[in-house]
């Protein structure tokens, strides 16, 4: 297939595909799916071998968010029956993080619902970062706190944060249909603030919200332009009690084609399968490891993932290996550029790759939602509460976390 040969050649050279080529990946048939996975797998192995990076989420503050992001169970007006609690103490967050690290996680992602942190919140999270790093040698910490004000990214970096997550989520053209209380430009601004402060950029998308193929291409090309080091790909989990509760329109095949497209457009970045993989990929999750080099371990923010040991077994059975703490995730040309940004004065150096001045990652609600493994395919237009397991363990509870 000439298209796939062209995309492999471009991926090995870190050359940007044309929009038409990226759209053609999404338009391939189910009969061509294994060819698409095999082709994108060549690009994935060129830059990341057979390593899988594990990440672990700690929800520092759950629910009661004033933002109206339609996909989020923590949104303003959400009727989803999720856990609601205020800030975890540093020792509580450290205990939760330790469970993930013990399960093999290399990065801990600290997430808090809300529009953005106050300066007091930044101080609180800074103490949590310091406590986690003191108790877990070599662990990476990514903060995801919403929209940042001037100077806050620098304070998080000084506290020991390695990365900041703020997702673009969807295309600029359709962003206003998803969220009214802030803009796409607000998200880009936070990504730029994090990048300018020397934090590694983590920024991704949510697929399955009713967007078009063109919308998916727009947001992935924007992420490449922003030069994100890590691109989480979330698959919408339609929580009952949210506006998108009936948006069940993804199949495993569609999810794999989206991941392959992201890999071709962003060949040398950490592509992470994030929320929704258990529901939408189901028994085809192992195929996705040939496309992405990073996953979340165990549970998510407000919903449950499959058992942490099942994740580890899946990685081993598929012939992959968990990336060790002593291994640098990114290829040398990217990791060296990221280190140069971190070492430079604020705003002094732009990142490597194709892009303009910034990179970053996720909203505090981020779309990072996971669920029970291997449910039946949902029918579009239905609320399927049976497919969504709300998190009732781990952070904010007295029960042991899943890791």
Secondary structure, 3 states (H helix, E strand, C coil): CHHHHHHHHHHHCCCCCCHHHHHHHHCCCHHHHHHHHHHHHHHHHHHHCCEEEEEEEEEEEECCCCCCCCCCCCCCCCCCCCCCECCCCHHHHHHHHHHHHHCCCCEEEEEECCCCCCHHHHHHHHHHHHHHHHHCCCCEEEEECCCCCCCHHHHHHHHCCCEEECCCECCCCCHHHHCCCCCHHHHHHHHHHHHHCCCEEECCEEECCCCCHHHHHHHHHHHHHHCCCEEEEEECCCCCCCCCCCCCCCCHHHHHHHHHHHHHHCCCCEEEECCCHHHHCHHHHHHHCCCCCEEECCCCCCECCCCHHHHHHHHHHCCCEECCCCCCCCCHHHHHHHHHHHHCCCCCCCCCCCCCCCCCCCCCCCCCCCCCCCCCCCCCCCCCHHHCCECCCCCCCCCCCCC
